Amino acid sequence: MDQVARWIEVFDAYVWGLPLIVMLVGTGLFLTARLAFIQLRGFRHGVEVIRGHYDDPDDPGEISHFRALTTALSATIGTGNIIGVAAAILLGGPGAVFWMWITAFFGMATKFASCTLAIHYRRIDEHGEAHGGPMYFIELGMGPRFKWLAVLFASFTALASFGIGNMFQASNVASSTSSLLTGGNSDSVALRLTIGFVMAIVVGITIIGGVKRIAAVASRLVPLMVVVYFSAGVLILLMNASAIPAALGLIFHSAFNAPEAVTGGLLGGVIRQGVARGLFSNEAGLGSAAMAHGAARTSEPVREGLVAMLGPFIDTLVVCTITALVIILTGSYETVTDKGLLTAAAFNAGLPGFGKVVEVSVILFAFSTLVSWSYYGDRAMDYLFGPRAVLPYRIVYVCVILLGSVVTLDAVINFCDAMNGLMALPNLVALLVLSPVLVELTRDYIGRMKQRR
């Protein structure tokens, strides 16, 4: 098992080399320029859309703009915001947070692009079910000759769903629940398996209902999770307001001056960890959220793209920043070396007794991610093998939760990173090739919206 973990670590390092980092951030830069900083000029309109100002029950699709956003957020606002940030700081130093911000800002343009194309190229079947996502806009937008690229994306998505969406979440739920039940005094395999079994049953019941049930759960769970976690983090920051400028200064300084303890120096440690963890947190560039937003009830592709780009802002620029500042302000990253325990220890140091609430948040965040990523996986399987493959996939997905509840966290993180990187490549290629379509759609929509004012 140790040898397998080492192989995964080597493969992850190979995938996350300089070419992928340059392509990920570079695509965001390119799209930001081509779309004239859409993440800034379209931000307000995106907020208006999720408030329901443009909802039309007669539009094609299955779920509202708000539910599409919360479904996508339920897959991204999760343990990546809690444990992912902790891992970034432990492995890359405080400066990794800066590169998470960079990834998120330009990732807003990337996510806008993929979700706009998901609506533009989606198809609605005879049952009213929406089929959208990178595999469809690759095949339909780039042409049948590139179907192999769409197949690659769908294959990597199905594999990634068992990592980032399943085992990583299950492992963290098992750890947090075990700690809550035993006060941190026991973490037996039997207890973790029992927790995994209960988790598998609850997730199974939820995902059998498809995207509508998943969206209904997410639309209730995500806002509650964000409010509780956000409120606690802001309270700690207010209590330590005088130290915030120094913490921000440390982040900026460390972004370009890697400490010797960071493995791989500046590029290998700080930037790699910041970009990888940023992608792990908000999934901008992966193309995963395009499958959730592809089910939105709308006839305007750009409108849904504007909603989608709010995801990285909420996920990374708000929630992850709060997590990072709490960890840095309390100095917990200098004394706690366990990725799974660091954030809870930091919140407990800043607000004694609140570490338990963080553990509960991990459980809720992870559950919502487990549920939403099952949808991404079954959309990929539906594309690859047809509707008959969806139910068997869901059964296997639920069973893998048991495995995830007992595997080691480091190996799972490396597997997740590798699959995320492989998913991103076909999506990024398509966004670059189809950028002229994006520009045309965006100009047309914004022009029509200006005429309505």
N, C-alpha and C positions, 0 to 999 in steps of 0.2 A: 504493500500500500504506500509506503514511503517513497519507493521508486517511482510509482505512478504520479505521486504528488510532485516529485522533482521534474518529471517529464512535462507535466502541465505547466510548471513554473517556467521552464525553458521555452516552451511553445508560446506562452503568454508574452515573455520578453521579446521573442522574435516578432510576434504580431504587432506589439506596441513599440515598434522601432520608429526611427525618425520619419520615414515616409508616411505612416498613418497619422502621426501627430500633425505633420505639415498639411496633409490633405484635409484633416478634420477642421483645423482652425482656418486653413486657407480657403476652404469652401465657404465657411461662414463669412470670412472677409470679402470674398468675391461676391457672394449674394447680397451682403450688406451694401456694397458699392453699387451693384447692378439695380438693386431695388431701392436705392436712395435712402438708406437707413429706415427701412420700413418698421423696425422695432421701436423707433422713436415717434415717427409721424403717424403710425397706425395704432399706437398703444391705447389712446383714449377711445377710439372707435371699437376696439376689441372689448374693452370694459363694458361699453354700451350694449354690445351684442350679447354678452353673457348675462346681462341684467334682463334680457328678454325683450328688448325694444324691437327686435327684428324677427322674432319667432313667428312662424307661419305653420299651423298644423297640417296644411295641405301640401307642404313641400315634401319631396321624396326623402326617405331616410327612416331611421328607427328611433333615434333619441334626440333630445333637445341639445342646443349648443352647450348649455350649462352641464348637462349630464355627460356629454362627450368630453368636456374639459375635466370634470371630476373623475371620470373613468380613466383618462390618460394620467391625471395626477395621482390617482390611487396606485398606479403602477410605478410612478416615479417618486412621489413623496412617501418614502418608506425608510427602510433601514439604511439606504444609501445616504440619507440626510443625517442619520445618527451614527452608524458605524462606519459608513463610507468616509465621512468627514474626519472621524477619528483616525482611520487608516491613513488618509492623506497627510495629516499632520504628523503622525508617528513615523511614517516612512519618508515623507518629503519635507518635513518641517513646516512652520507657520506660513512660509512663502508659497506653499502649494495652494493655499486658499486664493491667492491672487490669480493663479492660473485657472482655478475653478471659475472665478468671476469672468475672466476673459472668454473661457469656453462657453459660459452661459450667455453672455451678451451677444456674441456672434452666433451662438446656437439658437437664439431667438429667430434670427433670419433663416437659419437652416430648417428649424421646425415649421416656420411659416410656409416655407417652400414645399416641404414634403407633404404637409397636410392640405395645402391648396391643390397640389397635383392629385392627392388621393381622392378629393371630391370631383375634380375635373375629369378624371379617367375611371371613376368607379362605375360599377354596373349594379343595377337592382334586379334581382331575379323575380320569377313569377310569384314567389311567396312574400315579396316585399322586403326580402333580406338584402342588406347592402354588402357589397364585396369591394373593398377599397384597400389601398396600401401600396407600398413600393413595388410589389410583384406585379400589380396591375398597371401602374403607370410606367414601369419599365417595359413591359410587353406591348402595351397599347401606345405609349408615347414614343418609345425608341424603335418600335417595330418588331415583328415576329423573329427577325434574325437575332434579336437580343433576348429571346425567351430564356436562354441558358443562364443569363445573368439574373433574371427574375427567379428562376428555379434555385440558383445559389442563395439568393436572399431568403427565400422561403425556407430552404433547408437549414440555413444558419439560425433563422428565427425559431424554428421548431426545436433545435438543439439548445439555443440560448434560453428558451422558456424553462428548461429543466434546471438551468443554472441560476441566472439572475432572478428569474421569476419564481423558482421553486426551492431548490436545495438551500440556497443562501438564506431565503426567508425562513424556511422550516428550521434550519439550524439556529437562527437567532430567536425564534419563538420558543424552541425547546430550551435554550439556555436561559432566557429571561423568565419563562414560566417556572422552570426548575428552581431558579434563584428566589423567585417570589414565594413558592410553596415551601421551600426548605430553609429560607433565610440565608442562602448561599452556602449551606453546610453540606449539601449533597448534589451530585450531578451524575447519577447513575445512568447506565445505558437503558435499564428497564424503565426508569422514570421518563427518560427522553422518548423512548418508544411509545409509551402510554400517551404522552402529550402529542406525539406525532400522529397516533391513531385517532385521537379525538379531533385534531386539526384536519386530518384527511376527510373525516366524515362531514364536518362543517363546510369545508371548501367544496366537497363533492356535491352536497345539497345545493349550494349556491350556484355553481357553474353549470349544472345541468339545465338551468333555466335560460342559458344563453345571455346575449349582450344586454337585453332589457332588464333581466334580474340583476346582472352584474352592475349595470349603471344605476339601478335603484339603490343597491347597497352602497355603492361608492358615493352617490350624491348625498347620502346621510352621514356616512362615516368620515369622509375626507374633511369637510368643513369643521366637524367636531374635533378631529385630531389636530388640525392645524391651529385652531383657536386655543386649545389647551396647551399645546407645546409652545406656540408662539408667545402666549401670555406669560408662561413661566420663564422663558428665555428673556423676554423684554424686562420682566421684573428684576432678574439678576443683573442685567445690563444697567438698569436705572440705579440699582444699589451700588454699582461700581462705575458710575458714569465718568468719574474723573480719570479712570484708568483706560477708557476706551481709546483716546488718541494715541497712547503709547502702544496699545495692542494693534491698532491699525498701522502704526509706524513700523512695528515689528514684521507685520505681514508684507508690507511693501519692500522693506529692506531685505528680508529673507528671500523674496521672490527672485532677486538678482545676486544674492550673496549666500549661496548654499553653505550650511555648516558642514564641517568635515564628517560629521556623523551620518550625513545623508548618503546612502549608497548610490554610487554612480555619478556623484557630483551634481552640478547645476542641471544639465539636461536630463541625465538618467534619473535623478531623484526628484527635484522640485517640479519641473515642467511635466515630466511624465506622470507623476502622481496627481498633479493638479488637473491635467487634461483627462486622464483616465477616470479619476474619481468624479470629475465634473460630468463626463459622459455617463458614468454609472448612475449618478444622481438624477440628471434631468433627461437623459436619453436623446438629447438633441444630436441629430446626425445618424442615429440608429435606424430611424424610419418606423419604429414600433408604434409611436403615438398616432401615426398616420392611419393605422388600422382602426383605432378607436374613433378618431375624428372622421374617418371615412364612413362611419355609420350615422353621422349627424343628420338631422332633418333640416336640409337647406338646399337651395338651388344655386347658391352663390359660393363658388370655391374659395375666393379670396376672403370672404366673410369668415369662413371656418378657419382659414389660415391665420387670421388676426386673432381669433380666439385661442388657437393652439399655441401661438408664440408667447402667450402669457404664462404658459407652463414653466419654462426655464426661469422666468423672472420670479415667480412664486416659489418654485422649488429650490433654486440655487441662490439667487441674489437676495432672497428673504430668509427662507428657513435654514439653509446651509450656513449662511453668514451668521445667524444667531447662534447656531451650534458651535461654529468655529470660535466666535468671540468669547463664548462662555468657557470653552476649553482653554483658550489662551489667557483670559483674564484671571481664571482661578489657578493657572499654572499646573493643572492636573496632568498635562501631557509630559511634564518633566518627571513625574513620579509614577504614573500608571502606564504600563507597557502593553496591556491587553486591549486590542482594538474593540472587543465586545463589551468591555467594562468602562472604557475611558469616558464616554459622554455621560453615563449615569453618575460616575464619580465626580465629574465636573459640576453637574447640576446639583449633586448632593453637597458639594463644597460651597457652591454659591447660594444654595437655598436648602439648608439641612432638612433631610427627610424627603426631599423631592426626587431623590434618585429612584425611588420606587415608582413614581409617576412616569419617569423616563422608561423604565422597564415595561410598564403597561403600554406606553406609547409604541415601544418596539413591537410588542405583540399585535397591536391594532394596525400599525403601519405595515407590518409584514403580512398580516392576513389580507389586507386590501391589495397588496402587490401580488400575492399568491392568486387571488381571484382574477385580477385584471390580466396578468400575464398568461393565464390559461386561455383567455380569449385570443391573444396574439398568436399563441401556438396553434389553436384550432383553426384560425384563419389561414395560417401557413399550410396546415395539413389539408384543409379544404381545397386550397389552390393546387397543391401537389397531387392529391389523390382523390379529390371529390368529396361530397358530403358524407359518404359512408365511412370515411376515415376519422370523422370528428369524434364520434362517441368512443371508439377504441382509444383515441388519443387522450380524451378526458379521463378515462379509466386508468391508463398508464400514468398520467400526470398526477392523479390523486395517490397512486401507489408510491411514486417517487418521493412524496412528502415524507413517508416513513424512513426512506434512506437519508434524506436531508436532515432529519432530526438527530442523526447520530454521527454524521461525517464531520471531519475537521474543517474549521472555518477558512484557514489559509488556502487550502487546496481548492475549495469552492470559489473563493474570491478570484484566484488565478484563472480558473475555468470560465467564470463569468466574464472577466476582462477579455479573454481570448475570443469568446463567442461574440461579445459586443463589438470588438474590433472587426471581426469577419462580417458581421451584419452590416456595419457601417459602410464598408467599401462599395458594394453594389448600389446602395442608396445614394452615396455621395457622387458616384459616377453619373447616375441618372439625373441628379439635381443640376450638375454642371451642363450636361448635354441639353436638358430641357429648360434651361434658364431663359431662353428667348420666349418660350410659352408663358413662363411666370411673369416676365416683364409686361407682355401684352395683356394678360389677365388682370394684373394689378393696375395698370394704367386705365383700362376700361372701367374697372369697378370704382376706383377712386374718382375718376371723372364723373361717373353717374351719381355718386354720393354727393359730390360738390354741387351738381345741378339741382339736387333735391333740397338743398339748404336755402 
